[in-house]
Amino acid sequence: MMQFNQKNIGIILLSISVILIALLGFAKFNFDKQGALLCEFISLEPELDMENCPAHNTSTSWSFVAAFGIAFLVLGSGIYIIIASKYTKKEVEFTEVDTSKLDDEEKKVYEILKQNQGSMYQSDIIKETGFSKVQTTRILDKLEGKKVLDRKRRGMTNIIVLK
């Protein structure tokens, strides 16, 4: 069974719009062909003029314009969804950590990092946990020693990344 992820939905929209545009193209071609034949018959009658031609007095052409517009919007949406699916954040996989070996403070930092796709600035961890800078540094030292995370220096701060 096909999974309906973002890319598959985009492909489905793209396919539907291409089929719709092709069908509308054939219908428009037939409508124009019938209108041309009708106009030919009207022009053969001397007492009728082109203003009386039923092909010129319908709103069907505007319906075709609206239908083509909708089809091209669906086409554009499908293309956008396919392109956007390449740039969406994928679920990040982390190394499985036995949280029973972590104390409460370490678990709290670990869970906050997991909730934020596995990386945060150290200053943001301090704000989220409410721990002091020194306490946070000591917790991060312990977690780094247990090979749970890495610290990467970025200017005046650290980025904390789960392994």
N, CA, C and O of each residue as an XYZ file, in Angstrom:
652
protein
N       0.838     -1.184      0.000
C       0.000      0.000      0.000
C       0.878      1.242      0.000
O       1.919      1.273      0.657
N       0.466      2.247     -0.724
C       1.248      3.480     -0.869
C       1.074      4.383      0.345
O      -0.042      4.618      0.810
N       2.206      4.889      0.852
C       2.137      5.824      1.965
C       1.893      7.216      1.414
O       2.452      7.583      0.381
N       1.064      7.991      2.094
C       0.767      9.337      1.650
C       1.670     10.324      2.364
O       1.249     11.016      3.291
N       2.924     10.381      1.918
C       3.815     11.403      2.448
C       3.740     12.616      1.524
O       3.002     12.608      0.539
N       4.486     13.627      1.836
C       4.384     14.897      1.125
C       4.723     14.744     -0.365
O       4.037     15.313     -1.213
N       5.753     13.997     -0.681
C       6.167     13.840     -2.074
C       5.103     13.086     -2.875
O       4.803     13.464     -4.007
N       4.535     12.029     -2.303
C       3.511     11.249     -3.013
C       2.259     12.079     -3.274
O       1.648     11.960     -4.337
N       1.874     12.910     -2.324
C       0.713     13.785     -2.531
C       0.994     14.761     -3.672
O       0.117     15.023     -4.495
N       2.207     15.297     -3.725
C       2.589     16.195     -4.816
C       2.524     15.502     -6.164
O       2.053     16.086     -7.140
N       2.991     14.263     -6.229
C       2.956     13.504     -7.489
C       1.516     13.233     -7.905
O       1.188     13.315     -9.088
N       0.649     12.908     -6.937
C      -0.765     12.665     -7.246
C      -1.411     13.943     -7.794
O      -2.123     13.898     -8.797
N      -1.162     15.077     -7.140
C      -1.712     16.353     -7.630
C      -1.197     16.675     -9.026
O      -1.952     17.140     -9.880
N       0.080     16.430     -9.254
C       0.682     16.679    -10.566
C       0.018     15.817    -11.634
O      -0.307     16.306    -12.716
N      -0.182     14.540    -11.332
C      -0.808     13.621    -12.293
C      -2.250     14.032    -12.593
O      -2.668     14.055    -13.751
N      -2.999     14.353    -11.548
C      -4.392     14.762    -11.737
C      -4.467     16.013    -12.600
O      -5.311     16.110    -13.491
N      -3.582     16.971    -12.335
C      -3.639     18.221    -13.101
C      -3.255     18.008    -14.562
O      -3.841     18.637    -15.443
N      -2.291     17.140    -14.839
C      -1.913     16.871    -16.234
C      -3.081     16.221    -16.972
O      -3.382     16.583    -18.109
N      -3.741     15.252    -16.313
C      -4.910     14.603    -16.939
C      -6.023     15.625    -17.157
O      -6.651     15.641    -18.216
N      -6.267     16.467    -16.173
C      -7.314     17.487    -16.275
C      -7.017     18.478    -17.400
O      -7.917     18.851    -18.153
N      -5.780     18.898    -17.511
C      -5.402     19.838    -18.581
C      -5.584     19.189    -19.950
O      -6.062     19.833    -20.883
N      -5.203     17.907    -20.075
C      -5.377     17.204    -21.356
C      -6.864     17.091    -21.701
O      -7.249     17.350    -22.841
N      -7.698     16.711    -20.742
C      -9.140     16.596    -20.998
C      -9.748     17.952    -21.363
O     -10.561     18.051    -22.283
N      -9.347     18.987    -20.635
C      -9.849     20.326    -20.951
C      -9.397     20.780    -22.329
O     -10.144     21.449    -23.043
N      -8.187     20.419    -22.700
C      -7.689     20.763    -24.034
C      -8.521     20.116    -25.128
O      -8.887     20.769    -26.105
N      -8.824     18.818    -24.964
C      -9.671     18.134    -25.943
C     -11.079     18.730    -25.979
O     -11.651     18.915    -27.053
N     -11.635     19.030    -24.800
C     -12.982     19.607    -24.744
C     -12.999     20.990    -25.404
O     -13.926     21.301    -26.151
N     -12.007     21.805    -25.142
C     -11.928     23.142    -25.744
C     -11.782     23.041    -27.256
O     -12.404     23.799    -28.001
N     -10.957     22.102    -27.700
C     -10.780     21.907    -29.148
C     -12.109     21.529    -29.795
O     -12.462     22.078    -30.839
N     -12.854     20.596    -29.191
C     -14.164     20.197    -29.721
C     -15.151     21.356    -29.700
O     -15.889     21.556    -30.666
N     -15.175     22.115    -28.622
C     -16.083     23.249    -28.505
C     -15.790     24.292    -29.586
O     -16.710     24.822    -30.209
N     -14.511     24.581    -29.803
C     -14.136     25.547    -30.836
C     -14.491     25.043    -32.231
O     -14.907     25.814    -33.096
N     -14.322     23.750    -32.436
C     -14.644     23.147    -33.731
C     -16.156     23.243    -34.005
O     -16.575     23.578    -35.113
N     -16.962     22.944    -32.977
C     -18.418     23.043    -33.128
C     -18.839     24.498    -33.340
O     -19.728     24.780    -34.143
N     -18.206     25.406    -32.626
C     -18.524     26.824    -32.788
C     -18.194     27.318    -34.181
O     -18.941     28.107    -34.759
N     -17.069     26.856    -34.726
C     -16.684     27.255    -36.087
C     -17.685     26.719    -37.104
O     -18.046     27.426    -38.045
N     -18.139     25.477    -36.925
C     -19.140     24.915    -37.828
C     -20.462     25.674    -37.734
O     -21.106     25.937    -38.749
N     -20.858     26.022    -36.524
C     -22.087     26.774    -36.312
C     -21.995     28.141    -36.979
O     -22.940     28.596    -37.623
N     -20.854     28.781    -36.815
C     -20.660     30.090    -37.449
C     -20.692     29.981    -38.974
O     -21.188     30.880    -39.654
N     -20.164     28.878    -39.507
C     -20.204     28.660    -40.959
C     -21.648     28.560    -41.442
O     -22.018     29.159    -42.452
N     -22.462     27.793    -40.707
C     -23.860     27.653    -41.104
C     -24.599     28.975    -41.002
O     -25.430     29.283    -41.856
N     -24.313     29.758    -39.979
C     -24.952     31.060    -39.806
C     -24.556     31.989    -40.949
O     -25.381     32.756    -41.447
N     -23.294     31.917    -41.363
C     -22.838     32.822    -42.421
C     -23.453     32.465    -43.775
O     -23.501     33.308    -44.670
N     -23.923     31.226    -43.934
C     -24.545     30.806    -45.195
C     -25.977     31.325    -45.322
O     -26.481     31.469    -46.436
N     -26.632     31.603    -44.210
C     -27.994     32.124    -44.216
C     -27.941     33.644    -44.384
O     -27.359     34.323    -43.539
N     -28.516     34.186    -45.426
C     -28.422     35.631    -45.656
C     -29.213     36.483    -44.656
O     -28.854     37.635    -44.413
N     -30.280     35.931    -44.076
C     -31.070     36.759    -43.166
C     -30.517     36.765    -41.735
O     -30.977     37.560    -40.915
N     -29.531     35.891    -41.407
C     -28.934     35.863    -40.070
C     -27.555     36.531    -40.097
O     -26.792     36.365    -41.048
N     -27.253     37.282    -39.049
C     -25.918     37.883    -38.959
C     -25.153     37.230    -37.802
O     -25.716     36.432    -37.053
N     -23.890     37.568    -37.665
C     -23.016     36.942    -36.662
C     -23.438     37.258    -35.231
O     -23.107     36.510    -34.311
N     -24.156     38.345    -35.035
C     -24.618     38.664    -33.685
C     -25.634     37.638    -33.190
O     -25.797     37.462    -31.982
N     -26.309     36.967    -34.103
C     -27.300     35.954    -33.733
C     -26.683     34.566    -33.573
O     -27.385     33.624    -33.208
N     -25.401     34.423    -33.836
C     -24.728     33.120    -33.750
C     -24.680     32.659    -32.292
O     -24.141     33.374    -31.447
N     -25.230     31.483    -31.977
C     -25.224     30.994    -30.593
C     -23.810     30.728    -30.054
O     -23.597     30.751    -28.842
N     -22.861     30.480    -30.933
C     -21.491     30.220    -30.486
C     -20.865     31.461    -29.872
O     -19.967     31.351    -29.037
N     -21.326     32.641    -30.274
C     -20.766     33.896    -29.759
C     -21.521     34.403    -28.525
O     -21.078     35.354    -27.882
N     -22.639     33.786    -28.196
C     -23.463     34.265    -27.093
C     -23.439     33.345    -25.869
O     -24.384     33.362    -25.080
N     -22.392     32.548    -25.692
C     -22.327     31.657    -24.535
C     -21.186     32.092    -23.601
O     -20.250     32.784    -24.003
N     -21.303     31.669    -22.378
C     -20.243     31.958    -21.409
C     -19.342     30.745    -21.217
O     -18.566     30.683    -20.263
N     -19.450     29.787    -22.124
C     -18.666     28.560    -22.000
C     -17.170     28.837    -22.086
O     -16.386     28.161    -21.421
N     -16.764     29.800    -22.877
C     -15.328     30.079    -22.993
C     -14.761     30.551    -21.652
O     -13.622     30.233    -21.311
N     -15.570     31.324    -20.882
C     -15.110     31.754    -19.560
C     -15.031     30.581    -18.601
O     -14.177     30.550    -17.715
N     -15.921     29.620    -18.780
C     -15.862     28.405    -17.958
C     -14.575     27.633    -18.233
O     -13.949     27.094    -17.320
N     -14.193     27.590    -19.508
C     -12.936     26.927    -19.868
C     -11.737     27.667    -19.271
O     -10.799     27.034    -18.788
N     -11.762     28.980    -19.299
C     -10.663     29.766    -18.713
C     -10.556     29.474    -17.213
O      -9.456     29.287    -16.692
N     -11.696     29.436    -16.526
C     -11.697     29.154    -15.094
C     -11.188     27.736    -14.822
O     -10.397     27.521    -13.904
N     -11.646     26.772    -15.623
C     -11.228     25.380    -15.432
C      -9.726     25.224    -15.685
O      -9.043     24.523    -14.938
N      -9.211     25.873    -16.732
C      -7.768     25.826    -16.995
C      -6.997     26.491    -15.853
O      -5.938     26.010    -15.450
N      -7.529     27.590    -15.338
C      -6.875     28.262    -14.213
C      -6.767     27.361    -12.995
O      -5.722     27.290    -12.348
N      -7.863     26.673    -12.692
C      -7.855     25.747    -11.555
C      -6.871     24.605    -11.802
O      -6.128     24.214    -10.901
N      -6.868     24.072    -13.022
C      -5.956     22.973    -13.353
C      -4.497     23.410    -13.204
O      -3.670     22.648    -12.704
N      -4.183     24.624    -13.633
C      -2.806     25.106    -13.511
C      -2.448     25.417    -12.050
O      -1.289     25.277    -11.658
N      -3.426     25.833    -11.248
C      -3.173     26.007     -9.808
C      -2.852     24.669     -9.143
O      -1.946     24.585     -8.313
N      -3.594     23.633     -9.507
C      -3.329     22.299     -8.964
C      -1.956     21.817     -9.426
O      -1.214     21.216     -8.649
N      -1.616     22.078    -10.685
C      -0.301     21.722    -11.213
C       0.804     22.428    -10.433
O       1.786     21.802    -10.035
N       0.642     23.721    -10.217
C       1.632     24.486     -9.459
C       1.746     23.996     -8.023
O       2.844     23.920     -7.471
N       0.604     23.663     -7.417
C       0.622     23.142     -6.052
C       1.375     21.820     -5.974
O       2.151     21.591     -5.046
N       1.144     20.960     -6.948
C       1.845     19.671     -6.979
C       3.343     19.849     -7.115
O       4.115     19.183     -6.425
N       3.761     20.744     -8.001
C       5.193     21.008     -8.184
C       5.783     21.589     -6.907
O       6.868     21.190     -6.485
N       5.073     22.531     -6.288
C       5.558     23.143     -5.046
C       5.719     22.102     -3.943
O       6.725     22.099     -3.234
N       4.740     21.225     -3.797
C       4.796     20.204     -2.747
C       5.960     19.245     -2.985
O       6.641     18.850     -2.039
N       6.190     18.869     -4.244
C       7.306     17.967     -4.543
C       8.633     18.634     -4.205
O       9.505     18.017     -3.592
N       8.785     19.890     -4.605
C      10.039     20.605     -4.325
C      10.198     20.840     -2.833
O      11.294     20.681     -2.297
N       9.118     21.218     -2.153
C       9.191     21.492     -0.720
C       9.490     20.231      0.084
O      10.075     20.312      1.164
N       9.093     19.063     -0.431
C       9.342     17.822      0.308
C      10.832     17.520      0.410
O      11.259     16.805      1.316
N      11.619     18.057     -0.506
C      13.065     17.837     -0.454
C      13.708     18.647      0.658
O      14.785     18.294      1.138
N      13.055     19.737      1.075
C      13.649     20.640      2.047
C      13.023     20.561      3.428
O      13.400     21.321      4.320
N      12.075     19.655      3.618
C      11.465     19.542      4.944
C      12.399     18.784      5.874
O      13.175     17.931      5.443
N      12.308     19.113      7.154
C      13.151     18.446      8.140
C      12.651     17.027      8.328
O      11.466     16.791      8.565
N      13.553     16.115      8.219
C      13.232     14.720      8.442
C      13.403     14.414      9.927
O      14.125     15.113     10.638
N      12.739     13.376     10.377
C      12.867     12.962     11.771
C      14.300     12.496     11.991
O      14.812     11.651     11.257
N      14.935     13.055     13.006
C      16.331     12.774     13.271
C      16.432     11.526     14.147
O      15.704     11.386     15.130
N      17.338     10.629     13.783
C      17.571      9.416     14.566
C      18.741      9.658     15.513
O      19.782     10.174     15.108
N      18.562      9.287     16.759
C      19.610      9.433     17.758
C      20.037      8.052     18.235
O      19.289      7.078     18.146
N      21.253      7.999     18.741
C      21.728      6.769     19.359
C      20.869      6.495     20.589
O      20.599      7.396     21.383
N      20.447      5.251     20.735
C      19.601      4.894     21.874
C      20.402      5.000     23.168
O      21.498      4.451     23.276
N      19.848      5.708     24.142
C      20.516      5.932     25.415
C      19.691      5.275     26.517
O      18.470      5.422     26.562
N      20.363      4.556     27.395
C      19.697      3.944     28.541
C      19.509      5.034     29.597
O      20.435      5.372     30.335
N      18.293      5.572     29.652
C      18.035      6.697     30.562
C      18.007      6.274     32.029
O      18.012      7.126     32.918
N      17.977      4.964     32.292
C      17.993      4.522     33.688
C      19.354      4.797     34.338
O      19.464      4.844     35.563
N      20.380      4.976     33.514
C      21.719      5.263     34.035
C      21.963      6.759     34.208
O      23.036      7.176     34.645
N      20.951      7.568     33.859
C      21.084      9.018     33.994
C      20.340      9.487     35.237
O      19.309      8.922     35.602
N      20.866     10.522     35.885
C      20.122     11.078     37.017
C      19.033     12.016     36.492
O      18.944     12.234     35.283
N      18.215     12.567     37.369
C      17.058     13.371     36.957
C      17.454     14.591     36.136
O      16.801     14.901     35.139
N      18.502     15.279     36.536
C      18.937     16.479     35.809
C      19.434     16.121     34.412
O      19.138     16.823     33.445
N      20.189     15.027     34.308
C      20.687     14.583     33.003
C      19.529     14.160     32.106
O      19.528     14.451     30.910
N      18.550     13.477     32.679
C      17.364     13.068     31.902
C      16.631     14.297     31.366
O      16.184     14.312     30.219
N      16.513     15.324     32.205
C      15.810     16.540     31.800
C      16.511     17.195     30.615
O      15.851     17.591     29.654
N      17.827     17.314     30.665
C      18.594     17.903     29.565
C      18.477     17.032     28.318
O      18.298     17.545     27.213
N      18.576     15.715     28.495
C      18.471     14.784     27.372
C      17.109     14.897     26.680
O      17.043     14.946     25.451
N      16.036     14.939     27.452
C      14.682     15.042     26.880
C      14.478     16.373     26.157
O      13.852     16.415     25.097
N      14.999     17.450     26.721
C      14.875     18.759     26.063
C      15.599     18.741     24.719
O      15.092     19.271     23.731
N      16.772     18.139     24.683
C      17.518     18.044     23.423
C      16.762     17.192     22.402
O      16.716     17.538     21.222
N      16.167     16.078     22.848
C      15.402     15.222     21.927
C      14.210     15.970     21.339
O      13.900     15.819     20.157
N      13.548     16.772     22.159
C      12.378     17.521     21.703
C      12.748     18.602     20.691
O      11.898     19.049     19.921
N      14.001     19.018     20.687
C      14.456     20.077     19.778
C      15.337     19.529     18.663
O      16.339     20.148     18.304
N      14.971     18.372     18.113
C      15.656     17.714     17.014
C      17.129     17.434     17.304
O      17.931     17.342     16.375
N      17.491     17.300     18.567
C      18.821     16.846     18.934
C      19.892     17.898     19.028
O      21.060     17.566     19.234
N      19.533     19.173     18.882
C      20.571     20.202     19.023
C      19.969     21.503     19.545
O      18.847     21.881     19.208
N      20.754     22.163     20.373
C      20.350     23.452     20.945
C      21.601     24.212     21.352
O      22.673     23.635     21.532
N      21.439     25.513     21.493
C      22.506     26.309     22.087
C      22.519     26.032     23.590
O      21.478     25.785     24.199
N      23.700     26.076     24.164
C      23.827     25.848     25.595
C      23.028     26.888     26.379
O      22.426     26.572     27.405
N      23.024     28.114     25.895
C      22.274     29.177     26.587
C      20.770     28.885     26.593
O      20.079     29.220     27.555
N      20.264     28.263     25.529
C      18.841     27.897     25.481
C      18.530     26.764     26.453
O      17.444     26.720     27.032
N      19.471     25.856     26.629
C      19.281     24.773     27.607
C      19.190     25.369     29.011
O      18.365     24.946     29.822
N      20.049     26.359     29.292
C      20.024     27.026     30.596
C      18.654     27.663     30.831
O      18.089     27.543     31.918
N      18.122     28.341     29.807
C      16.806     28.986     29.937
C      15.697     27.958     30.146
O      14.816     28.147     30.985
N      15.748     26.859     29.369
C      14.684     25.836     29.441
C      14.677     25.102     30.776
O      13.617     24.835     31.343
N      15.866     24.780     31.272
C      15.939     23.971     32.499
C      15.836     24.806     33.756
O      15.348     24.335     34.784
N      16.293     26.040     33.681
C      16.320     26.874     34.875
C      17.545     26.610     35.737
O      17.671     27.155     36.833
N      18.458     25.763     35.231
C      19.691     25.485     35.958
C      20.646     26.654     35.785
O      20.528     27.427     34.834
N      21.593     26.780     36.709
C      22.613     27.822     36.577
C      23.594     27.431     35.467
O      23.600     26.292     35.000
N      24.414     28.389     35.058
C      25.406     28.119     34.011
C      26.375     27.029     34.463
O      26.693     26.115     33.703
N      26.837     27.133     35.703
C      27.800     26.168     36.229
C      27.176     24.784     36.308
O      27.793     23.797     35.908
N      25.955     24.710     36.823
C      25.259     23.433     36.956
C      25.036     22.802     35.587
O      25.233     21.599     35.419
N      24.621     23.617     34.593
C      24.396     23.116     33.237
C      25.702     22.606     32.643
O      25.719     21.551     32.009
N      26.783     23.331     32.836
C      28.078     22.907     32.309
C      28.487     21.572     32.905
O      28.997     20.709     32.191
N      28.274     21.388     34.188
C      28.634     20.124     34.839
C      27.778     18.964     34.322
O      28.282     17.860     34.113
N      26.503     19.218     34.121
C      25.608     18.179     33.582
C      26.050     17.804     32.168
O      26.108     16.624     31.824
N      26.359     18.806     31.355
C      26.794     18.551     29.984
C      28.129     17.811     29.964
O      28.352     16.956     29.108
N      29.026     18.141     30.914
C      30.297     17.421     31.029
C      30.051     15.937     31.280
O      30.676     15.078     30.658
N      29.118     15.645     32.215
C      28.815     14.246     32.527
C      28.215     13.522     31.323
O      28.591     12.390     31.021
N      27.269     14.190     30.633
C      26.631     13.571     29.463
C      27.621     13.371     28.328
O      27.543     12.389     27.591
N      28.555     14.308     28.191
C      29.580     14.168     27.154
C      30.509     13.007     27.501
O      30.928     12.266     26.612
N      30.831     12.844     28.771
C      31.656     11.722     29.217
C      30.976     10.384     28.998
O      31.643      9.375     28.771
N      29.651     10.371     29.065
C      28.880      9.134     28.849
C      28.579      8.917     27.366
O      27.837      8.000     27.013
N      29.151      9.756     26.495
C      29.001      9.665     25.027
C      27.540      9.821     24.585
O      27.099      9.180     23.631
N      26.800     10.682     25.291
C      25.408     10.950     24.949
C      25.322     12.137     23.988
O      24.453     12.175     23.118
N      26.230     13.106     24.151
C      26.177     14.318     23.340
C      27.576     14.840     23.045
O      28.566     14.394     23.624
N      27.623     15.797     22.128
C      28.855     16.514     21.791
C      28.606     17.996     21.939
O      27.488     18.471     21.739
N      29.652     18.729     22.292
C      29.591     20.189     22.333
C      30.444     20.721     21.201
O      31.587     20.304     21.016
N      29.873     21.651     20.445
C      30.609     22.275     19.334
C      30.654     23.776     19.593
O      29.626     24.421     19.796
N      31.835     24.298     19.583
C      32.033     25.721     19.861
C      31.566     26.543     18.674
O      31.966     26.276     17.540
N      30.729     27.535     18.916
C      30.249     28.474     17.888
C      30.370     29.881     18.458
O      29.479     30.352     19.166
N      31.468     30.543     18.148
C      31.671     31.894     18.656
C      31.791     31.898     20.155
O      32.658     31.232     20.721
N      30.914     32.654     20.804
C      30.953     32.786     22.264
C      30.061     31.756     22.966
O      29.912     31.813     24.186
N      29.478     30.838     22.238
C      28.587     29.856     22.856
C      28.855     28.469     22.294
O      29.665     28.302     21.382
N      28.171     27.484     22.843
C      28.280     26.104     22.389
C      26.950     25.649     21.812
O      25.875     26.049     22.260
N      27.065     24.797     20.800
C      25.886     24.075     20.313
C      26.020     22.668     20.862
O      27.058     22.024     20.715
N      24.960     22.204     21.492
C      24.936     20.874     22.088
C      24.176     19.967     21.119
O      23.049     20.271     20.729
N      24.805     18.844     20.732
C      24.230     17.946     19.734
C      24.216     16.525     20.286
O      25.237     16.020     20.753
N      23.053     15.888     20.228
C      22.957     14.475     20.623
C      23.672     13.622     19.600
O      23.705     13.940     18.411
N      24.250     12.523     20.084
C      24.920     11.582     19.166
C      23.901     10.648     18.569
O      24.253      9.780     17.771
